[in-house]
């Protein structure tokens, strides 16, 4: 059975900003967090955040 590392973001309009700030903090404390993530997902605003991160991850290194 395969193991996947999934990062999920919730929706909530402007509260998505809190998710981004938390991600910045997690990434600062855990370098390589996003590079080692297999899947990004989210709903509503979280889906937009996940989409931007997926594009950034594809074309840039963190």
C-alpha atoms as an extended CHARMM CRD file, in Angstrom:
* protein
*
        62  EXT
         1         1  UNK       CA              0.0000000000        0.0000000000        0.0000000000  PROA      1               0.0000000000
         2         2  UNK       CA              1.3680000000        3.4150000000       -0.9920000000  PROA      2               0.0000000000
         3         3  UNK       CA              1.7040000000        6.3190000000        1.3970000000  PROA      3               0.0000000000
         4         4  UNK       CA              0.9400000000        9.8640000000        0.2360000000  PROA      4               0.0000000000
         5         5  UNK       CA              1.5930000000       13.2160000000        1.8960000000  PROA      5               0.0000000000
         6         6  UNK       CA             -1.4130000000       15.4510000000        1.2740000000  PROA      6               0.0000000000
         7         7  UNK       CA             -1.6950000000       19.1210000000        2.1920000000  PROA      7               0.0000000000
         8         8  UNK       CA             -5.2860000000       20.3790000000        2.3170000000  PROA      8               0.0000000000
         9         9  UNK       CA             -6.5830000000       23.9350000000        2.6820000000  PROA      9               0.0000000000
        10        10  UNK       CA            -10.0680000000       24.9100000000        3.8550000000  PROA      10              0.0000000000
        11        11  UNK       CA            -12.1490000000       27.6340000000        2.3130000000  PROA      11              0.0000000000
        12        12  UNK       CA            -13.6570000000       30.6200000000        4.0110000000  PROA      12              0.0000000000
        13        13  UNK       CA            -12.9530000000       33.7070000000        1.9500000000  PROA      13              0.0000000000
        14        14  UNK       CA            -10.5430000000       36.0480000000        3.6920000000  PROA      14              0.0000000000
        15        15  UNK       CA             -9.7640000000       33.3480000000        6.2570000000  PROA      15              0.0000000000
        16        16  UNK       CA             -7.6800000000       31.7680000000        3.5050000000  PROA      16              0.0000000000
        17        17  UNK       CA             -5.0910000000       34.3990000000        4.3650000000  PROA      17              0.0000000000
        18        18  UNK       CA             -4.6860000000       32.7120000000        7.7460000000  PROA      18              0.0000000000
        19        19  UNK       CA             -3.9890000000       29.4170000000        5.9590000000  PROA      19              0.0000000000
        20        20  UNK       CA             -1.2820000000       31.0810000000        3.8790000000  PROA      20              0.0000000000
        21        21  UNK       CA              0.3170000000       32.6490000000        6.9520000000  PROA      21              0.0000000000
        22        22  UNK       CA              0.2380000000       29.3040000000        8.7720000000  PROA      22              0.0000000000
        23        23  UNK       CA              1.8360000000       27.6330000000        5.7570000000  PROA      23              0.0000000000
        24        24  UNK       CA              4.6080000000       30.2480000000        5.7440000000  PROA      24              0.0000000000
        25        25  UNK       CA              5.2880000000       29.4990000000        9.3930000000  PROA      25              0.0000000000
        26        26  UNK       CA              5.2140000000       25.7230000000        8.8670000000  PROA      26              0.0000000000
        27        27  UNK       CA              7.5420000000       26.0300000000        5.8690000000  PROA      27              0.0000000000
        28        28  UNK       CA              9.9640000000       28.1650000000        7.9150000000  PROA      28              0.0000000000
        29        29  UNK       CA              9.9900000000       25.6010000000       10.7350000000  PROA      29              0.0000000000
        30        30  UNK       CA             10.0410000000       22.5630000000        8.3930000000  PROA      30              0.0000000000
        31        31  UNK       CA             12.1440000000       23.2900000000        5.3000000000  PROA      31              0.0000000000
        32        32  UNK       CA             11.1820000000       20.9620000000        2.4860000000  PROA      32              0.0000000000
        33        33  UNK       CA              7.5630000000       20.6530000000        3.6100000000  PROA      33              0.0000000000
        34        34  UNK       CA              6.1100000000       21.5700000000        0.2370000000  PROA      34              0.0000000000
        35        35  UNK       CA              8.7660000000       19.7690000000       -1.8010000000  PROA      35              0.0000000000
        36        36  UNK       CA              7.8960000000       16.5360000000        0.0020000000  PROA      36              0.0000000000
        37        37  UNK       CA              4.1340000000       16.9490000000       -0.4510000000  PROA      37              0.0000000000
        38        38  UNK       CA              2.6000000000       14.5530000000       -2.9850000000  PROA      38              0.0000000000
        39        39  UNK       CA             -0.7840000000       16.2320000000       -3.3570000000  PROA      39              0.0000000000
        40        40  UNK       CA             -2.3290000000       19.6510000000       -2.7380000000  PROA      40              0.0000000000
        41        41  UNK       CA             -6.0760000000       19.9790000000       -2.2980000000  PROA      41              0.0000000000
        42        42  UNK       CA             -8.6550000000       22.4090000000       -0.9730000000  PROA      42              0.0000000000
        43        43  UNK       CA            -12.1870000000       23.7220000000       -1.1910000000  PROA      43              0.0000000000
        44        44  UNK       CA            -13.2960000000       27.2320000000       -2.0840000000  PROA      44              0.0000000000
        45        45  UNK       CA            -10.4610000000       29.6430000000       -1.2370000000  PROA      45              0.0000000000
        46        46  UNK       CA             -8.3400000000       26.6470000000       -0.2890000000  PROA      46              0.0000000000
        47        47  UNK       CA             -8.6510000000       25.3330000000       -3.8410000000  PROA      47              0.0000000000
        48        48  UNK       CA             -7.3260000000       28.6350000000       -5.1810000000  PROA      48              0.0000000000
        49        49  UNK       CA             -4.3990000000       28.5060000000       -2.7430000000  PROA      49              0.0000000000
        50        50  UNK       CA             -3.6960000000       24.8840000000       -3.7020000000  PROA      50              0.0000000000
        51        51  UNK       CA             -3.8210000000       25.7690000000       -7.3840000000  PROA      51              0.0000000000
        52        52  UNK       CA             -1.3150000000       28.5810000000       -7.0110000000  PROA      52              0.0000000000
        53        53  UNK       CA              0.9790000000       26.3810000000       -4.9310000000  PROA      53              0.0000000000
        54        54  UNK       CA              0.7810000000       23.5730000000       -7.4900000000  PROA      54              0.0000000000
        55        55  UNK       CA              1.7600000000       25.9370000000      -10.3070000000  PROA      55              0.0000000000
        56        56  UNK       CA              4.5510000000       27.4300000000       -8.2210000000  PROA      56              0.0000000000
        57        57  UNK       CA              5.7700000000       23.9710000000       -7.2030000000  PROA      57              0.0000000000
        58        58  UNK       CA              5.8610000000       22.8410000000      -10.8250000000  PROA      58              0.0000000000
        59        59  UNK       CA              7.9000000000       25.7740000000      -12.1330000000  PROA      59              0.0000000000
        60        60  UNK       CA              9.9860000000       26.7940000000       -9.1160000000  PROA      60              0.0000000000
        61        61  UNK       CA             11.8580000000       25.2050000000       -6.2990000000  PROA      61              0.0000000000
        62        62  UNK       CA             10.8870000000       26.2470000000       -2.8000000000  PROA      62              0.0000000000
